[in-house]
Amino acid sequence: MNARMRVVLWSPVPPPLGGITGWTVRYVGAAPSHDLDVRVVDISPRDAGFSERSQFRAGRAISAGRVLWDLRRELRRHRPQVCHVTSNLFWATPRDGAALGLCRAAGVPTVLHLRGSNQFVAWREALPRLGRAALDAMLGSATCVLVLSRELEDYLRRVLPGRRV
């Protein structure tokens, strides 16, 4: 029998169940039948002030530090062969970029899974030049980028030539 591939999954877990948290539960549940040994680093916002109209709060920065520490621990203990980083970008971009950096420093290939849809295109285009360059560097630091639509795939291939999308 083949050894299971070791994966660290950077993703939110319930509660609440639905959307990406439901996907995370299904991913972890299906992993053994696909010969995957998955460890999850839970990136769920746990502060009581969470809102869909996201804005920066100190509690979020503290939470980001906690989950980055958790990732560092899993990279050392689990010694994964790949890290699957889910991201909705926007305010999570610095945190998720730091996660990619930790993985790169540990020599672990990364799949950056963009959970957003095509609104990402308008957001990226509206960023100032330096912000767009920083975002592109973050996207380019992943071994490959996984997207949810053909339009976003085509767009990223155009703006990040030579990257695996």
C-alpha positions in Angstrom: 0.0 0.0 0.0 1.2 3.5 -0.8 2.0 6.0 1.9 -0.5 8.7 2.3 0.4 12.2 1.0 0.8 14.6 3.9 -1.2 17.8 3.4 -1.7 20.9 5.6 -5.0 22.6 4.7 -5.2 26.3 5.6 -9.0 26.7 5.7 -11.9 27.7 8.0 -13.9 25.0 9.8 -17.4 25.2 11.3 -19.2 26.8 12.9 -21.1 27.9 10.9 -21.5 25.1 8.4 -21.9 26.2 4.8 -19.8 27.6 2.0 -16.1 27.1 2.5 -16.5 25.5 5.9 -18.7 22.8 4.5 -16.2 22.3 1.7 -13.4 21.9 4.3 -15.5 19.2 6.1 -16.0 17.4 2.8 -12.3 17.7 1.9 -11.2 16.2 5.2 -13.8 13.5 5.1 -12.9 12.4 1.6 -9.1 12.6 2.2 -8.5 9.0 3.4 -10.1 7.5 0.3 -7.7 9.6 -1.8 -4.6 8.5 0.3 -4.3 12.0 1.9 -3.3 12.6 5.5 -4.7 16.0 6.1 -4.1 18.4 9.0 -6.2 21.5 9.2 -5.1 24.9 10.3 -8.4 26.6 11.2 -8.4 30.2 9.9 -12.0 30.9 11.0 -12.6 34.4 12.4 -13.7 33.7 16.0 -14.1 37.3 17.2 -17.7 38.3 18.0 -17.5 41.3 15.7 -17.2 39.3 12.5 -19.2 40.8 9.6 -19.4 40.4 5.9 -18.5 44.1 5.7 -14.9 43.2 6.7 -12.6 45.9 8.1 -9.3 45.8 9.9 -9.5 45.1 13.7 -6.7 44.4 16.2 -8.4 41.1 17.1 -8.0 40.0 13.6 -4.3 40.7 13.6 -3.9 38.7 16.9 -6.0 35.9 15.3 -3.7 36.0 12.2 -0.6 35.6 14.4 -2.2 32.6 16.2 -3.0 30.8 13.0 0.4 31.5 11.5 1.9 30.0 14.7 -0.3 27.0 14.2 0.8 26.7 10.6 4.5 26.9 11.6 3.9 24.1 14.2 2.1 21.9 11.6 4.9 22.4 9.1 7.5 21.2 11.7 5.4 18.3 13.1 3.5 17.0 10.1 6.3 17.7 7.5 3.7 18.0 4.7 4.4 17.3 1.1 2.0 20.1 0.1 0.2 23.0 1.7 -3.3 23.9 0.4 -3.9 27.5 1.3 -7.5 28.7 0.8 -7.9 32.5 0.6 -10.7 35.0 -0.1 -8.0 37.7 -0.5 -9.1 41.3 0.5 -8.3 41.7 4.2 -6.9 38.2 4.4 -4.2 38.8 1.8 -1.4 39.7 4.2 -2.2 36.8 6.5 -2.4 34.3 3.6 0.7 35.8 2.0 2.6 35.2 5.2 1.3 31.6 5.2 2.7 31.1 1.7 6.0 32.6 2.9 6.2 30.1 5.9 5.5 27.2 3.5 8.2 28.5 1.1 10.7 28.9 3.9 10.0 25.3 4.9 10.4 24.0 1.3 6.8 23.0 1.0 5.0 23.4 -2.3 1.7 25.4 -2.1 -1.6 25.4 -3.8 -3.2 28.8 -3.4 -7.0 28.2 -3.7 -8.8 31.5 -4.4 -12.3 31.2 -2.9 -13.6 34.4 -4.4 -15.2 34.8 -7.7 -14.8 37.3 -10.5 -15.1 40.3 -8.1 -11.4 39.7 -7.5 -10.7 41.2 -11.0 -12.3 44.6 -10.2 -10.7 44.6 -6.8 -7.2 44.0 -8.2 -7.7 46.5 -10.9 -8.7 49.2 -8.4 -5.6 48.7 -6.2 -2.9 51.3 -6.4 0.1 50.2 -8.4 2.2 49.2 -5.4 -0.7 47.3 -3.9 -1.3 45.5 -7.1 2.5 44.6 -7.3 2.4 43.3 -3.8 -0.7 41.2 -4.5 0.9 39.8 -7.7 4.0 38.9 -5.8 1.9 37.0 -3.3 0.0 35.2 -6.0 3.2 34.4 -7.8 4.8 32.9 -4.7 2.4 30.0 -4.8 3.4 26.8 -6.7 0.1 27.0 -8.4 -3.1 29.0 -8.1 -6.5 27.3 -8.1 -9.5 29.4 -9.2 -13.3 28.8 -9.4 -14.1 30.2 -12.9 -12.7 30.2 -16.4 -12.9 34.0 -16.5 -10.7 34.3 -13.4 -8.3 31.7 -14.8 -7.9 33.6 -18.1 -7.5 36.9 -16.3 -4.7 35.6 -14.0 -2.9 33.9 -16.8 -2.9 37.2 -18.6 -1.7 39.3 -15.7 0.7 36.7 -14.3 2.3 35.2 -17.4 4.2 32.0 -16.8 2.5 31.2 -13.5 0.6 27.9 -13.1 -3.1 28.7 -12.8 
